[in-house]
Amino acid sequence: MKTLIPILGDQLSLDLSALAGADPADSVLLMMEVADETGYVRHHRKKIVYILSAMRHHAAALTAAGWTVDYVRLDDPDAADSFTGEIARAIARHAPDRIVVTEAGEWRVAAMLDSWETLFGLPVDIRADTRFVASHADFADWADDRATLTMEYFYRLMRRRTDLLMEGDKPVGGRWNFDKENRKPAARDLLMPRPHIFPPDAITQEVIDLVQARFADHPGALDGFDYAVTAGDAERQAAAFFAHALPHFGDYEDAMLTGERFLWHSILSPYINSGLLDPLDLCRRAEAEYRAGRAPLNSVEGYIRQIIGWREFMRGIYWREGPDYVDRNFLDHHRPLPGWYWTGDTDMHCLAEAIGQTMETAHAHHIQRLMVTGNFALLIGADPAAVHRWYLEVYVDAYEWVELPNTLGMSQFGDGGLVGSKPYISSGAYIDRMSDYCRHCRYDVKQRIGPDACPFNALYWDFIARHEDRLADNHRMAMPYRTWAKQSPKAQAATRAQAAAFLDSLDAGGDAGY
């Protein structure tokens, strides 16, 4: 029986479920670069380079492992625009008896896979993606009898299931979560670890040239591309993280510093989400660093929680809530993002830093995303669907199943509290506490009113006032509402006038000034 096995761009794993039990002598692996996938949003150009180059290198690895790989390039003059179109062409070329494929990561692609059996009259075996700890059914079983879905409790289930950082049925150290220890601001450190740099080889350079020619209107710089594009180089980056950065990762995972793009972060999420690295293997290696006394518990627990906690939880939410989750807008926000979200050209130094490095590298760490770019978008009342599209466009690790719940749910509170128990908003004080950004800004983080006042300050209180009818009963918002109520009517009016003037300037296309 001849089998056609499509491998998608986020399935770059040699142990993919679609390959289990397959005979290389009777199988053709189909890998497809298609216009629909590179263009359904305006992906950052470095993101496109990373995905296409990693695919081409993975095809070479599969060929070296003895598989027959039918690889369709984006610049093939006969290429179809879609996965379904390429399946049709591959069936004509290879006359397979069946199709075996690992389930898609996104609703949009899953609908394509579901249509193939009817369209082509062939049996299609869609297999579960075994690279995750929890299946869709596992998450549904956990979630269906709960009034609220709290990641912390799901995370504990994942800890017990994987036996990570466990002593019997109890967590190592007597606590499940060491997040309170992981909120330290960072000082400049000449010994700060640096991620490996992987200069483009001939394959990657060919992709860079292709992207330069075809995607000139997409955001982001192309110069200086240095991501790993092979499993071997991704493993080198992982080994460097465990040896040099993990010991201080926990302490400084929320910190931000001007000009420092990576700090003690792993920079492994692109490789995990595309399949070059195994997430559970990384967790076990992190645990081994703790067991060997080379990394503290708060760092290791924090790292593991991001993967088997948040990452798995986001996937569960995405598939449970359905394809219309993207349309939720609990706060009724509709303002477009400022044009400088694609340039970083703003006087607010924190946003200039976070967006500037995003446009340069297609990377920013989770606090830059949540508490700088996401916080600002939420405070100004940006349309959560537009914010979602921006995050999906600009980050190299962004795939909709993980990005959408993080953005629309946690960052923008668009689902009304399904993912996050409260809106993640702050004035400038949080950014000042966790970074040195405010020291380099023309605005004064201590001021709420006036031409030099930090815009976050008035916007924060304006958000509180604007959404009192929706949020005043949220127990986690009780303190800010009590504080707002204690302010005099005159002070409240001045704050809201300050915010209104800023928003009017923003709507008029201004930079970040009044």
C-alpha positions in Angstrom: 0.0 0.0 0.0 1.5 3.3 -1.1 1.1 6.1 1.5 1.3 9.8 1.0 2.4 11.5 4.3 2.1 15.3 4.2 4.4 17.1 6.8 3.4 20.6 7.6 5.8 23.5 8.5 5.3 23.1 12.3 5.8 19.4 12.2 9.6 19.2 11.8 10.1 16.3 14.1 11.7 12.9 13.1 9.3 11.1 15.5 6.1 12.7 14.2 3.1 10.5 14.7 2.4 10.3 11.0 5.7 8.5 10.5 5.0 5.9 13.2 4.9 2.4 11.6 5.5 3.8 8.1 7.7 1.9 5.7 10.1 4.2 3.8 9.9 1.8 0.8 6.2 2.4 0.4 5.8 6.0 1.6 6.3 9.5 0.0 6.7 12.4 2.4 5.2 15.6 1.0 6.5 18.9 2.2 4.9 22.1 0.8 5.7 25.8 0.7 2.5 27.4 -0.3 1.5 31.0 -0.8 -1.6 30.8 1.4 0.5 30.0 4.5 3.1 32.7 3.9 0.5 35.4 3.1 -2.7 34.8 5.2 -1.2 37.5 7.5 1.8 39.7 6.8 4.3 37.6 8.6 7.6 39.1 9.7 10.1 38.4 7.0 12.5 36.7 9.4 9.6 34.5 10.5 9.1 33.4 6.8 12.8 32.8 6.4 13.0 30.7 9.6 10.1 28.5 8.6 11.0 27.9 5.0 14.7 27.4 5.8 13.9 25.0 8.7 11.6 23.1 6.3 14.2 22.7 3.6 16.8 21.6 6.1 14.4 19.1 7.7 13.6 17.7 4.2 17.3 17.0 3.8 17.4 15.3 7.2 14.5 13.1 6.3 16.1 12.2 3.0 19.3 11.3 4.8 17.3 9.1 7.1 16.1 7.1 4.2 12.7 8.7 3.4 11.5 9.7 -0.1 10.7 13.4 0.2 8.6 15.2 -2.4 9.4 18.9 -1.7 7.5 21.7 -3.3 9.1 25.1 -3.2 7.3 28.4 -3.1 9.0 29.6 -6.3 8.0 26.4 -8.2 6.2 27.8 -11.3 3.6 25.0 -11.1 3.0 25.3 -7.3 -0.5 25.5 -6.0 -1.5 28.2 -3.5 -2.8 25.9 -0.8 -2.1 22.6 1.0 -5.2 21.1 -0.6 -4.0 22.1 -4.1 -0.6 20.5 -3.5 -2.3 17.3 -2.2 -4.2 17.1 -5.5 -0.9 17.5 -7.5 0.9 15.0 -5.3 -1.9 12.4 -5.8 -1.6 12.9 -9.6 2.2 12.3 -9.3 2.3 9.4 -6.9 -1.1 7.6 -7.1 -1.2 6.8 -3.3 -3.7 4.4 -1.8 -4.1 6.5 1.4 -3.0 9.6 3.2 -1.6 9.7 6.7 -1.1 13.0 8.4 -0.5 14.4 11.9 -3.4 16.6 13.0 -3.1 20.3 12.2 -2.2 22.9 14.9 -4.8 25.4 13.8 -8.5 25.4 13.0 -8.0 26.9 9.5 -5.6 24.0 8.4 -7.6 21.4 10.3 -10.6 22.2 8.1 -8.5 21.4 5.0 -7.3 18.1 6.4 -10.9 17.1 7.2 -12.0 17.8 3.6 -9.4 15.6 1.9 -11.1 12.2 2.2 -14.3 13.6 0.5 -12.4 15.6 -2.0 -10.0 12.9 -3.2 -11.8 9.7 -2.5 -8.9 8.3 -0.5 -8.8 7.1 3.1 -7.2 9.8 5.3 -5.8 8.8 8.7 -5.5 12.0 10.8 -3.3 11.1 13.8 -3.1 12.8 17.2 0.0 15.0 17.7 1.9 13.1 20.3 4.4 15.9 20.9 2.0 17.3 23.6 1.4 15.9 27.1 -2.4 16.4 27.0 -4.6 15.3 24.1 -7.7 17.3 23.2 -9.8 14.7 25.1 -7.5 15.0 28.1 -8.1 18.7 28.3 -11.8 18.4 27.7 -12.1 15.8 30.5 -10.3 18.2 32.9 -12.2 21.3 31.9 -15.8 20.1 31.4 -16.8 19.8 35.0 -15.1 23.1 36.1 -16.8 26.5 36.7 -13.6 28.3 35.9 -10.5 27.1 34.1 -7.4 28.0 36.1 -4.1 27.2 34.6 -2.5 26.5 37.9 -4.7 23.4 38.6 -4.2 22.1 35.1 -0.4 22.6 35.5 -0.5 20.5 38.7 -2.2 17.7 36.7 0.6 17.9 34.1 3.2 17.8 36.8 1.7 14.6 38.2 1.3 13.1 34.7 4.9 13.7 33.8 6.4 13.2 37.3 8.4 16.4 36.7 9.7 18.0 40.0 7.7 15.5 42.0 8.4 13.5 45.2 5.7 10.9 45.2 2.4 12.9 44.9 3.9 16.1 46.3 5.8 18.8 44.6 9.5 19.2 45.2 10.1 22.0 47.7 6.6 21.7 49.1 5.2 24.2 46.6 3.8 24.0 43.1 4.7 27.5 42.0 7.7 29.7 42.8 6.6 32.7 40.7 6.9 35.2 43.6 10.6 34.6 43.5 10.8 35.3 39.8 10.1 39.0 39.7 13.5 40.6 40.2 14.7 43.6 38.1 18.0 43.0 36.4 21.2 45.1 36.6 23.7 45.2 33.7 26.0 42.3 33.9 29.0 41.8 31.7 28.7 38.1 32.2 25.1 37.9 30.9 24.8 34.9 28.6 24.5 35.4 24.9 22.6 33.0 22.6 24.4 31.3 19.8 24.5 33.0 16.4 24.0 30.8 13.4 25.1 32.6 10.2 23.0 31.7 7.1 24.3 28.8 5.1 23.6 28.4 1.3 20.1 27.1 1.8 19.1 29.8 4.2 20.7 32.5 2.0 18.6 31.2 -0.9 15.5 31.6 1.2 16.5 35.1 2.3 16.8 36.1 -1.4 13.4 34.6 -2.1 11.8 36.4 0.8 13.5 39.7 -0.2 12.0 39.3 -3.7 8.5 38.2 -2.8 7.7 39.8 0.5 9.1 43.3 0.3 5.9 44.7 1.7 5.9 42.5 4.9 7.2 44.0 8.2 10.5 43.3 9.8 14.2 43.4 8.9 15.9 40.7 6.9 19.5 41.7 7.7 21.3 39.7 10.4 19.2 36.5 10.3 20.9 34.2 12.8 18.3 31.7 14.0 19.1 28.0 14.1 17.3 26.1 11.2 18.4 22.6 12.0 17.6 20.3 14.9 21.4 20.1 15.6 21.8 23.8 15.9 18.6 24.1 17.9 20.1 21.5 20.3 23.3 23.6 20.6 21.2 26.6 21.6 19.3 24.4 24.2 22.6 23.1 25.6 23.9 26.7 26.0 20.7 27.7 27.8 20.9 24.9 30.3 24.6 25.5 31.0 24.7 29.3 31.1 21.2 30.9 31.4 18.9 28.6 33.3 20.5 29.2 36.7 19.4 32.9 36.6 16.4 32.5 34.3 13.9 32.4 37.2 15.1 35.4 39.1 15.1 37.7 36.0 12.5 36.2 33.7 10.3 39.3 34.1 13.1 41.8 33.8 13.7 44.2 30.9 16.8 46.3 30.0 17.5 48.8 27.3 19.4 47.2 24.5 19.3 43.7 26.0 17.1 41.5 23.8 17.5 38.2 25.4 18.8 38.4 29.0 18.5 34.9 30.5 15.7 33.7 28.3 16.1 30.4 26.4 15.2 31.7 22.8 14.0 28.1 22.2 10.3 28.7 21.6 10.6 28.9 17.8 12.3 25.5 17.7 9.8 23.9 20.1 6.8 25.2 18.2 8.1 24.2 14.8 9.1 20.7 16.0 12.9 20.9 16.0 13.1 20.4 19.8 11.0 18.1 22.0 9.3 20.2 24.7 9.0 17.3 27.2 12.7 16.4 26.7 13.6 20.0 27.5 11.6 19.9 30.7 13.3 16.7 31.8 16.7 18.2 31.1 15.8 21.3 33.1 14.8 19.1 36.0 18.1 17.2 35.7 19.9 20.5 36.1 18.1 21.0 39.4 18.6 17.5 40.6 22.3 17.9 39.9 22.5 21.1 41.9 23.4 23.3 38.9 20.1 25.3 38.7 17.8 26.5 41.5 14.3 25.3 42.0 12.6 28.6 41.2 14.3 28.8 37.8 13.6 25.2 36.8 10.0 25.3 38.1 9.4 28.5 36.2 10.8 27.1 33.0 8.8 23.9 33.2 5.6 25.8 34.1 5.9 27.8 30.9 6.0 24.6 28.8 3.8 22.0 30.4 1.6 24.6 32.2 1.0 27.7 29.9 1.9 26.1 26.6 -0.3 23.1 27.1 -3.1 25.1 28.6 -3.1 27.6 25.7 -3.5 24.6 23.3 -6.3 23.2 25.3 -8.2 26.5 25.4 -7.7 27.1 21.6 -9.2 23.8 20.6 -11.9 23.7 23.2 -13.3 27.2 22.5 -13.6 26.7 18.7 -12.8 28.8 15.6 -15.0 31.7 16.6 -12.9 32.4 19.7 -11.0 35.0 17.7 -14.2 37.1 17.4 -14.6 37.6 21.2 -14.4 41.2 22.4 -15.6 41.4 26.0 -14.6 45.0 26.5 -16.0 46.2 23.2 -12.7 47.6 22.0 -12.3 48.8 18.4 -9.4 51.2 18.1 -6.8 50.3 15.5 -3.2 49.8 16.5 -1.0 52.9 15.9 1.0 52.7 12.8 4.2 52.8 14.8 3.5 49.3 16.0 5.2 48.3 12.8 8.2 50.7 13.2 8.8 51.3 16.9 8.9 55.1 16.1 7.5 56.4 19.3 8.7 58.6 22.1 7.7 56.1 24.7 11.0 54.3 25.3 9.5 51.1 26.6 7.4 50.6 23.4 10.2 51.8 21.2 12.5 49.1 22.7 10.0 46.3 22.6 8.7 47.0 19.1 12.1 48.0 17.8 13.7 44.7 18.7 10.6 42.9 17.4 10.9 44.4 14.0 14.7 43.7 14.0 14.6 40.1 15.4 11.0 38.8 15.4 11.5 38.2 19.1 10.5 39.8 22.4 10.1 38.0 25.7 6.8 37.4 27.5 6.9 40.4 29.7 7.7 42.8 26.8 4.7 41.2 25.0 2.3 41.2 28.0 3.2 44.3 30.0 4.5 46.7 27.3 3.0 46.1 23.9 -0.1 44.2 25.1 -0.6 46.5 28.1 -0.6 49.6 26.0 -2.9 48.1 23.4 -5.4 47.1 26.1 -5.2 50.5 27.8 -6.0 52.4 24.5 -8.9 50.1 23.7 -7.3 48.4 20.6 -9.4 45.9 18.8 -8.3 42.5 20.2 -8.6 40.8 16.8 -6.2 43.4 15.4 -3.8 42.9 18.3 -4.0 39.2 17.7 -3.1 39.6 14.0 -0.1 41.8 14.9 1.3 39.2 17.4 0.7 36.5 14.8 2.5 38.5 12.2 5.6 39.7 14.0 6.9 36.9 16.3 8.9 34.0 14.9 7.4 31.6 17.5 3.7 32.6 16.8 1.3 29.9 15.7 -2.3 30.7 16.1 -3.0 27.8 18.6 -0.6 29.2 21.1 -0.6 32.9 20.2 -4.4 33.6 20.0 -5.3 32.5 23.6 -2.3 34.3 25.0 -3.1 37.5 23.1 -6.9 37.7 23.0 -7.4 35.9 26.3 -4.6 36.8 28.7 -3.2 40.0 27.2 -6.4 41.7 25.9 -9.1 40.2 28.2 -11.2 39.7 25.1 -12.7 36.5 26.4 -13.9 38.2 29.6 -11.8 36.1 32.0 -11.6 32.6 30.6 -7.8 32.6 30.4 -6.8 35.5 32.8 -8.7 36.2 36.0 -8.3 40.0 35.5 -7.0 42.4 32.8 -3.2 42.5 32.8 -2.9 46.3 33.0 -0.5 48.6 34.8 0.6 52.2 35.0 4.1 53.2 34.2 5.1 52.1 37.7 5.3 48.4 36.9 7.5 49.1 33.8 9.7 51.3 35.9 10.1 48.6 38.6 11.0 45.8 36.2 13.2 47.7 33.7 15.5 50.7 33.1 13.3 51.9 30.3 11.8 54.9 32.2 15.3 56.3 32.8 15.8 56.7 29.1 12.3 58.1 28.3 11.4 61.7 27.6 8.2 61.1 29.6 8.2 61.2 33.4 6.9 58.0 34.9 6.1 59.8 38.2 3.7 62.2 36.5 0.1 61.6 35.6 -0.9 65.0 34.3 0.9 67.4 32.0 2.9 67.3 28.7 5.7 65.3 30.2 3.5 62.7 32.0 4.0 59.0 31.2 1.0 58.1 29.0 0.5 54.8 30.8 -0.5 56.6 34.0 -3.6 58.5 32.8 -4.5 55.6 30.4 -4.5 53.2 33.3 -6.9 55.1 35.4 -9.0 56.0 32.3 -9.3 52.3 31.6 -10.4 51.6 35.2 -13.1 54.3 34.9 -14.2 53.4 31.4 -14.9 49.7 32.3 -16.3 50.1 35.8 -19.6 48.5 34.7 -17.8 45.4 33.5 -15.0 45.0 36.0 -16.0 46.5 39.4 -17.3 43.2 40.6 -14.1 41.3 39.7 -12.5 40.6 43.1 -9.0 41.0 41.7 -9.8 44.6 40.6 -11.2 45.6 44.0 -8.1 47.5 45.1 -7.7 49.8 42.0 -11.4 50.6 42.1 -11.2 51.6 45.8 -8.2 53.7 45.0 -10.0 55.4 42.0 -13.0 56.1 44.2 -10.9 57.9 46.8 -9.7 60.4 44.2 -11.5 63.7 44.1 -13.9 64.4 41.2 -11.5 67.1 40.0 -8.5 64.8 40.0 -10.5 62.1 38.2 -11.7 64.6 35.6 -8.1 65.8 35.0 -6.8 62.3 34.6 -9.5 61.4 32.1 -9.0 64.6 30.2 -5.2 63.8 30.0 -6.1 60.3 28.6 -8.6 61.7 26.1 -6.1 64.2 24.8 -3.5 61.4 24.3 -6.0 59.2 22.6 -7.2 62.0 20.3 -3.5 62.6 19.3 -3.1 58.8 18.7 -6.3 58.7 16.5 -5.0 61.7 14.5 -1.9 59.7 13.6 0.5 61.3 16.1 3.6 59.6 17.4 3.2 59.3 21.1 3.0 63.0 22.0 0.1 65.3 22.7 
